[in-house]
Amino acid sequence: MKIEVWSDFVCPFCYIGKRRLESALEQFPNRDQVEIEYKSFELDPNAQNYAGGSIHEALAKKYGMSVEEAKQANHGIGEQAKSVGLEYNFDTMKPTNTFDAHRLTKYAETIGKGKELTEQLLHAYFVRGKLISDHDTLVEIANSVGITKEEVVTVLQDQERFASEVRNEEMLAQQYGATGVPFFVINQKYSISGAQPTELFLSAINQVWEEEAPKPKLKKLGEESATVCTDEGCVIPEK
């Protein structure tokens, strides 16, 4: 079974949804036969790099609410994060463009470190308050999963490196009908939108497994040649 996950590193529900999916898989007996693949999605491809200000102010401006209302909204999201073991620090979050972070993650996938880097980028943004568009910061985060500074610099200095991979994944999400993230696709046939409860993920995974997993072969009992008819005739058992 393959589960593709579209997400953005500045999407609070993406980190929550990731944890809920992981929790569901821990309860799934065949989890060792499930492949998770993370896909790129930018909530705002035109977002500028961080220029100061808080996430509360950015949210208030985007949705036409007061800063206090934004703080209340973020508090509610923070409570959901706590329910899955995450401690969001909204006061230190730095809203920014995520394109370079996505490009770097596509490179990390080529050396088998995509999942680890995805986790560390989410943790860096939501928990540690790191500026994940800053190249020195990306070097630090990548180093934590075993990617060298030289590798990171090579990718980031060339804006074309892995750019098409990011854009192609974003276009594929649109073709699937995704208008937001997190967005999950199971076996390229079933979709789940949003950070749904763990129980829903587990139910969906079990359903897809039952529908698509290979059925076990039957064990044969008795003599194979005894009293059987085929399109070529009937076998007469020997006395």
Secondary structure, 3 states (H helix, E strand, C coil): CEEEEEECCCCHHHHHHHHHHHHHHHCCCCHHHCEEEEEECCCCCCCCCCCCCCHHHHHHHHHCCCHHHHHHHHHHHHHHHHHCCCCCCHHHCCCCCCHHHHHHHHHHHHCCCHHHHHHHHHHHHHCCCCCCCCHHHHHHHHHCCCCCHHHHHHHHHCCCCCHHHHHHHHHHHHHHCCCCCCEEEECCCEEEECCCCHHHHHHHHHHHHHHHCCCCCCCCCCCCCCCCEECCEECCCCC
